[in-house]
Amino acid sequence: MNIRVLGIELRRSVAPWAGPVILAPALAFLYLLPGEWGTSTTAWTAQWTSMALWTRSLLFYLWPLAVGLGALQGLRDHRSKMSELLTTTPRPARHRAAMLAGTTAITLASAFALLVLVGGVQVLANTEYMHLGWLPISLVGAFSLVAGAVLGMGAGRALPSVLTPPALAMGAFVFTALMYMSLGRTETTTAAGVTVTEPNRLSLLSPTVEDAREAFVTLSASVHVGQTIWLLAMAATGFALLVAATPRARLLALTPVLAGAVIALLILPSDPRRIYVVDKAAAELVCDGPVCVTKTQQARLADLAGPGKEALRLLHGALGSQAPVSVRENTAILPEGSTPRWSRKTVLFDFDDDIIAAAKGKELTWALIAKGMVPGCTPTGWSSFGPDEFAQTVAIGWVLGDLKPLPGTLSAGLRREIDAETRPVWKELEALPRAEQLSRINAMRAAALSCKGDTFDALKGGASR
């Protein structure tokens, strides 16, 4: 590409504005609006894969903008009334189209790369786990902006109207919304009878992705391959529309995008469990004795090891041979709405769990005791407050011999409610003979680990539901 011609093309096109229009809203969204992308272990500045997934999720809004900007660029010759003049020049139409598309493509790809760079610099300071598994996610994201813009250019050239850019942008937004909310999701029912929706292969025709749920979850290789084929076909159709001079040629230009959709759908996985998969290298455990975390969180092992070992010691003193013997970060990936699965011999925890995330030192020991006694049966991806929190509080008090506040960021009102509910039960439990105490504690743990009973009711001596 001739540098002088490229410079001229940049000055007389919308390409210089395309980068800021994409970059500025993305950074404003990530920095100014509160949300999961700014906190927890899956923040966009916490881990490489999380950063790639969060920046890709922004394409829900950014991709329609790229399509609209491309359409505006495609109208340039029509607006300047130069279309007939350009057809008389000896320069091939594909050369002019390549220059037109190339300037916008370079600007959009650079804007997305800068967004990734801003996140990557912060990730470098926040994690010790380095890998390149995130790179395909970001490369496909950048390419999706380019392909969308080229398709918009072709459509703008084929349909030269002032209404084309806004109509295409709105159509692209409706497409991403349908793929994210209805057409791209399949309704299923969990074993607990809860109705949930999961992404299907149609959703992968959209450039956006699901929010990052776990730091060690990534997109499968077949997703990258299928989406790349689909985007190549989209770009090919856009370029063909740019150079097409007759209605028949414009109709034939639709062939690549239709064929690409069919091929992509044959490659893209149909099983939701093969769309978002566990990165085995990231989920590999790093241990200090009986206390283990995943590689993504290995920097936190030093702070966790001491409280973890102390929690195991206290649990063994209280439960004897029935006590768990290890502490491990939970790497199970369950569909949203699923009932959690727990182990009797291992304290499974998540760094994003409220009582774990806010705890340090002694409070972290208490939090791990709570997770070992009552792990919690709230369906995956949901939140709740009630019997499990009450049972955790009493269980901590029983192990330590003194009622302690539940670690976490609960409001003062909720803490008062917990104290009012648990203190009478704890006093009643403490007044019972040791054998009866153990009986109630074992009943509570049985209900908690199986998720088939009321844990707090078991502590009060009631029967499991």
C-alpha positions in Angstrom: 0.0 0.0 0.0 1.5 3.3 -1.1 2.2 5.5 2.0 1.5 8.8 0.3 -1.9 7.5 -1.0 -2.6 6.1 2.4 -2.1 9.5 3.9 -4.4 11.2 1.4 -7.0 8.5 2.0 -6.8 9.0 5.8 -7.3 12.8 5.4 -10.4 12.5 3.1 -12.2 9.6 4.9 -13.9 8.9 8.2 -11.1 6.5 9.1 -9.3 8.9 11.5 -12.5 9.3 13.5 -13.3 5.5 13.6 -10.5 4.8 16.1 -11.6 7.4 18.7 -15.3 6.5 18.2 -14.5 2.9 19.1 -11.8 3.4 21.8 -13.4 6.3 23.8 -16.7 4.6 24.6 -14.9 1.3 25.5 -12.6 2.9 28.0 -15.4 5.0 29.4 -17.5 1.9 29.9 -14.7 0.0 31.6 -13.5 2.8 33.9 -16.6 4.9 34.6 -19.4 2.3 35.0 -19.3 0.0 38.0 -19.6 -3.7 37.3 -18.0 -7.2 37.5 -15.5 -6.1 34.9 -13.9 -3.8 37.5 -13.8 -6.2 40.5 -13.2 -9.8 41.5 -10.8 -12.3 40.1 -12.3 -11.9 36.6 -11.8 -8.1 36.4 -10.6 -7.0 33.0 -7.3 -6.0 34.5 -6.8 -9.1 36.7 -6.0 -11.9 34.3 -5.1 -12.2 30.6 -8.1 -14.3 29.5 -10.5 -12.2 31.5 -9.2 -9.1 29.9 -9.6 -10.6 26.4 -13.2 -11.8 27.2 -14.3 -8.5 28.7 -12.9 -6.4 25.8 -14.7 -8.9 23.4 -17.9 -8.5 25.3 -17.9 -4.8 24.5 -18.4 -5.6 20.8 -22.1 -5.9 21.7 -22.0 -2.1 21.3 -18.8 -1.4 19.4 -19.5 -3.8 16.4 -22.7 -2.0 15.3 -20.7 1.3 15.5 -18.0 -0.2 13.2 -20.6 -1.4 10.7 -22.3 2.1 10.7 -18.9 3.8 10.2 -18.1 1.5 7.4 -21.4 2.3 5.7 -20.6 6.0 6.1 -17.3 5.5 4.5 -18.9 3.6 1.6 -21.1 6.6 0.8 -18.1 8.9 0.2 -18.0 8.7 -3.6 -21.7 9.0 -3.9 -21.8 12.1 -1.6 -19.0 13.7 -3.6 -20.7 12.7 -6.9 -17.5 11.1 -8.2 -18.8 7.6 -8.9 -19.1 8.0 -12.7 -15.7 9.9 -12.9 -13.9 7.1 -11.0 -15.2 4.5 -13.4 -13.4 6.2 -16.3 -10.0 6.0 -14.6 -7.6 3.2 -15.6 -7.0 2.2 -12.0 -8.8 -1.1 -11.2 -11.8 -0.8 -8.9 -10.3 -3.4 -6.5 -7.3 -1.2 -5.9 -9.5 1.8 -4.9 -11.6 -0.6 -2.8 -8.5 -2.0 -1.1 -7.2 1.5 -0.2 -10.6 2.6 1.1 -11.1 -0.5 3.2 -7.5 -0.7 4.3 -7.4 2.8 6.0 -10.5 2.1 8.1 -9.3 -1.5 8.9 -6.0 -0.2 10.1 -7.6 2.5 12.3 -10.2 0.1 13.9 -7.6 -2.7 14.5 -5.3 -0.1 16.1 -8.0 1.2 18.4 -8.9 -2.3 19.6 -5.2 -3.1 20.0 -4.8 0.0 22.1 -7.7 -1.1 24.3 -6.1 -4.5 24.8 -2.8 -2.8 25.5 -4.3 -0.6 28.2 -5.7 -3.7 29.9 -2.6 -5.8 29.3 -0.3 -3.3 31.0 -2.5 -3.5 34.2 -2.7 -7.3 34.0 1.1 -7.5 34.0 1.1 -5.8 37.4 -1.7 -7.9 38.8 -0.9 -11.5 38.0 2.1 -13.9 37.9 0.5 -16.3 35.4 1.7 -15.5 31.9 0.3 -17.2 28.8 -0.7 -16.6 25.2 -4.1 -18.5 25.3 -5.9 -15.1 25.4 -4.4 -13.9 22.1 -6.8 -15.7 19.7 -9.8 -14.2 21.6 -8.4 -10.6 21.0 -7.3 -11.3 17.4 -10.8 -12.4 16.5 -12.2 -9.4 18.3 -10.1 -7.0 16.2 -10.9 -8.8 13.0 -14.6 -8.7 13.7 -14.4 -4.9 13.8 -12.6 -4.9 10.5 -14.9 -7.3 8.9 -18.0 -5.4 10.1 -16.6 -2.1 8.8 -15.8 -3.7 5.3 -19.3 -5.2 5.1 -20.7 -1.8 6.0 -18.7 -0.1 3.3 -19.9 -2.6 0.7 -23.5 -2.1 1.8 -23.1 1.7 1.7 -21.7 1.5 -1.8 -24.5 -0.8 -3.0 -27.3 1.2 -1.2 -26.2 4.8 -1.5 -28.6 6.5 0.8 -28.2 8.8 3.9 -30.4 6.3 5.7 -28.0 3.3 5.1 -25.5 4.0 7.9 -28.0 4.4 10.7 -30.1 1.5 9.4 -27.1 -0.8 9.2 -25.9 0.2 12.6 -29.3 -0.5 14.1 -29.6 -3.7 12.2 -26.2 -4.9 13.5 -27.2 -4.0 17.1 -30.5 -5.9 16.7 -28.5 -8.9 15.4 -26.1 -8.9 18.3 -29.0 -8.5 20.8 -31.0 -11.4 19.2 -27.9 -13.6 19.3 -27.2 -12.7 22.9 -30.8 -12.8 24.3 -33.0 -15.1 22.3 -32.0 -16.7 19.0 -28.5 -17.4 20.3 -29.7 -19.1 23.5 -31.2 -22.5 24.2 -33.6 -23.0 27.2 -32.8 -25.9 29.4 -33.9 -27.2 32.8 -31.4 -28.1 35.5 -31.6 -31.2 37.7 -33.1 -29.0 40.4 -35.9 -28.0 38.1 -34.6 -24.5 37.4 -35.1 -23.2 33.9 -32.0 -21.5 32.5 -30.7 -20.5 29.1 -27.3 -21.4 27.6 -25.5 -20.0 24.5 -25.8 -22.1 21.3 -23.8 -22.2 18.1 -25.9 -19.4 16.6 -24.7 -17.0 19.3 -21.2 -17.5 18.0 -22.1 -15.7 14.8 -22.1 -12.6 16.9 -18.7 -11.0 17.6 -19.5 -10.6 21.3 -19.0 -13.2 24.0 -20.4 -14.0 27.4 -19.1 -12.2 30.5 -16.0 -13.7 32.1 -17.3 -16.0 34.9 -14.0 -17.7 35.9 -10.4 -16.7 35.3 -9.5 -20.2 34.0 -12.4 -20.5 31.5 -11.7 -19.7 27.8 -13.2 -20.2 24.4 -12.4 -23.5 22.6 -10.3 -23.7 19.5 -13.2 -24.7 17.3 -14.9 -21.4 18.3 -11.9 -19.4 17.0 -11.8 -21.4 13.8 -15.5 -21.1 13.1 -15.7 -17.4 13.9 -12.6 -16.6 11.7 -14.2 -18.4 8.7 -17.4 -16.5 9.3 -15.6 -13.1 9.5 -13.5 -13.8 6.5 -16.7 -14.5 4.5 -18.2 -11.3 5.9 -15.2 -9.3 4.8 -15.2 -11.0 1.4 -18.8 -10.0 0.8 -18.2 -6.5 1.8 -15.2 -6.2 -0.5 -17.1 -7.8 -3.4 -19.9 -5.2 -2.9 -17.3 -2.4 -3.0 -16.1 -3.4 -6.4 -19.4 -4.7 -7.9 -20.7 -2.5 -10.7 -23.9 -4.3 -11.7 -27.0 -5.6 -9.8 -26.0 -9.1 -10.8 -22.5 -8.7 -9.4 -23.9 -7.3 -6.1 -26.2 -10.3 -5.9 -23.3 -12.7 -6.5 -21.3 -10.8 -3.8 -23.6 -12.3 -1.2 -22.4 -15.8 -1.9 -19.3 -15.7 0.4 -21.2 -14.5 3.5 -24.0 -17.2 3.0 -21.4 -19.9 2.3 -19.3 -18.7 5.3 -22.3 -18.9 7.6 -23.0 -22.5 6.6 -19.4 -23.6 7.0 -19.0 -21.8 10.3 -22.1 -23.4 11.7 -20.8 -26.8 10.8 -17.5 -26.1 12.6 -18.8 -24.2 15.7 -19.6 -26.5 18.6 -23.3 -27.3 19.3 -22.7 -28.4 23.0 -22.5 -25.3 25.3 -19.9 -27.3 27.3 -17.6 -27.2 24.3 -18.0 -23.4 23.7 -16.6 -22.2 27.0 -14.0 -24.7 28.3 -11.6 -25.0 31.2 -8.0 -23.9 30.3 -6.3 -26.9 31.9 -3.0 -25.1 32.2 -4.6 -22.1 34.0 -6.6 -24.5 36.3 -3.6 -26.5 37.3 -3.2 -26.5 41.1 -0.3 -25.0 42.9 0.0 -26.2 46.5 1.6 -25.4 49.8 1.0 -28.6 51.7 -2.8 -29.3 51.9 -3.7 -25.8 50.6 -4.0 -25.4 46.8 -4.9 -22.7 44.4 -5.0 -22.5 40.6 -2.1 -21.1 38.6 -4.1 -18.0 37.9 -4.2 -17.2 41.6 -0.7 -18.5 42.6 0.3 -15.1 43.9 -2.4 -15.4 46.7 -1.2 -18.8 47.9 1.3 -17.3 50.4 -1.5 -15.4 52.2 -3.9 -18.3 52.0 -1.6 -21.1 53.2 -1.4 -20.1 56.9 -5.1 -19.5 57.5 -5.9 -22.6 55.4 -3.8 -24.9 57.5 -5.1 -23.3 60.7 -8.7 -23.9 59.5 -7.9 -27.6 58.8 -6.4 -27.9 62.3 -9.4 -26.4 64.0 -11.8 -28.5 61.9 -9.9 -31.7 62.8 -10.1 -30.8 66.5 -13.8 -30.3 66.3 -14.8 -33.1 63.9 -12.1 -35.6 64.3 -11.9 -38.2 61.5 -14.9 -36.6 59.8 -13.0 -33.4 59.2 -11.8 -32.3 55.7 -8.1 -32.8 55.1 -7.4 -30.2 52.3 -8.3 -26.8 51.1 -8.6 -26.2 47.4 -9.8 -23.5 45.0 -12.9 -24.8 43.3 -12.3 -25.5 39.6 -15.7 -27.0 38.8 -17.6 -25.2 35.9 -21.3 -25.8 36.2 -24.1 -24.3 34.0 -25.9 -21.3 35.5 -28.7 -22.4 37.8 -27.0 -25.8 38.6 -26.9 -27.1 42.2 -23.3 -27.0 43.5 -21.4 -30.2 44.3 -19.3 -30.4 47.4 -16.7 -32.7 48.9 -16.7 -34.0 52.5 -12.9 -34.3 52.6 -11.9 -31.1 50.8 -12.8 -27.5 51.6 -13.7 -26.0 48.2 -13.8 -22.2 47.9 -13.9 -19.5 45.4 -11.9 -16.2 45.8 -15.0 -14.3 44.6 -17.2 -15.7 47.4 -18.1 -12.7 49.5 -16.9 -14.3 52.8 -13.5 -15.2 51.2 -12.9 -12.1 49.1 -13.1 -9.7 52.0 -11.3 -11.8 54.6 -7.7 -11.7 55.8 -5.7 -13.4 58.6 -8.0 -14.7 61.3 -11.1 -13.8 59.4 -9.9 -15.9 56.4 -9.5 -18.8 58.8 -13.1 -18.3 60.0 -14.3 -18.1 56.4 -12.6 -21.3 55.4 -14.1 -23.0 58.5 -17.5 -21.8 57.3 -16.9 -23.2 53.8 -15.8 -26.5 55.3 -18.9 -26.8 57.4 -21.6 -25.2 55.2 -20.3 -24.7 51.6 -23.6 -23.1 50.5 -26.2 -24.4 48.1 -27.2 -21.3 46.2 -27.5 -22.3 42.5 -24.5 -21.4 40.3 -24.7 -17.7 39.2 -27.4 -16.8 41.7 -27.3 -15.0 45.0 -29.3 -15.5 48.2 -29.3 -14.8 51.9 -30.8 -17.0 54.6 -30.4 -20.4 56.3 -26.9 -21.2 54.9 -25.5 -17.9 56.3 -27.1 -18.5 59.7 -25.8 -22.1 59.8 -22.3 -20.9 58.8 -22.3 -18.4 61.7 -23.3 -21.0 64.3 -20.8 -23.5 62.8 -17.9 -21.1 63.1 -18.9 -20.4 66.7 -19.1 -24.1 67.5 -15.7 -24.8 66.1 -14.0 -21.8 67.8 -16.0 -21.9 71.0 -17.2 -18.4 70.6 -19.8 -16.8 68.3 -18.0 -14.8 65.6 -19.4 -12.4 63.0 -19.5 -13.9 59.5 -16.7 -12.5 57.3 -17.8 -10.5 54.3 -19.2 -7.2 53.3 -22.7 -7.6 54.7 -24.6 -4.5 55.8 -25.1 -3.6 59.4 -28.8 -4.5 59.1 -28.0 -8.0 57.8 -25.4 -8.6 60.5 -28.0 -7.7 63.2 -30.4 -10.1 61.6 -27.8 -12.9 61.6 -27.0 -12.2 65.2 -30.6 -12.2 66.2 -31.3 -15.5 64.4 -28.1 -17.4 65.4 -27.3 -16.4 69.0 -30.2 -18.3 70.6 -29.5 -21.4 68.4 -25.8 -21.2 69.3 -26.5 -21.0 73.0 -28.9 -23.9 72.8 -26.3 -25.9 70.9 -23.6 -25.1 73.5 -25.9 -26.2 76.4 -26.4 -29.7 74.9 -24.2 -32.8 75.7 -21.3 -33.3 73.3 -22.9 -36.3 71.6 -26.0 -34.3 70.9 -24.0 -31.4 69.6 -22.1 -33.7 67.2 -25.4 -35.3 66.1 -26.8 -31.9 65.1 -23.6 -30.7 63.5 -23.4 -34.0 61.4 -27.0 -33.5 60.3 -26.2 -29.9 59.3 -23.1 -31.0 57.3 -25.1 -33.8 55.6 -27.7 -31.3 54.5 -25.1 -28.8 53.5 -22.9 -31.2 51.4 -25.8 -32.9 49.7 -27.8 -29.6 49.2 -31.0 -31.6 50.1 -31.9 -30.2 53.5 -32.3 -27.1 55.6 -28.9 -26.6 57.3 -30.1 -24.2 59.9 -33.2 -26.3 60.8 -30.8 -29.3 61.3 -28.9 -27.2 63.9 -32.1 -26.5 65.7 -32.9 -30.2 65.9 -35.4 -30.3 63.1 -35.6 -32.8 60.3 -34.2 -32.1 56.9 -36.6 -31.2 54.1 
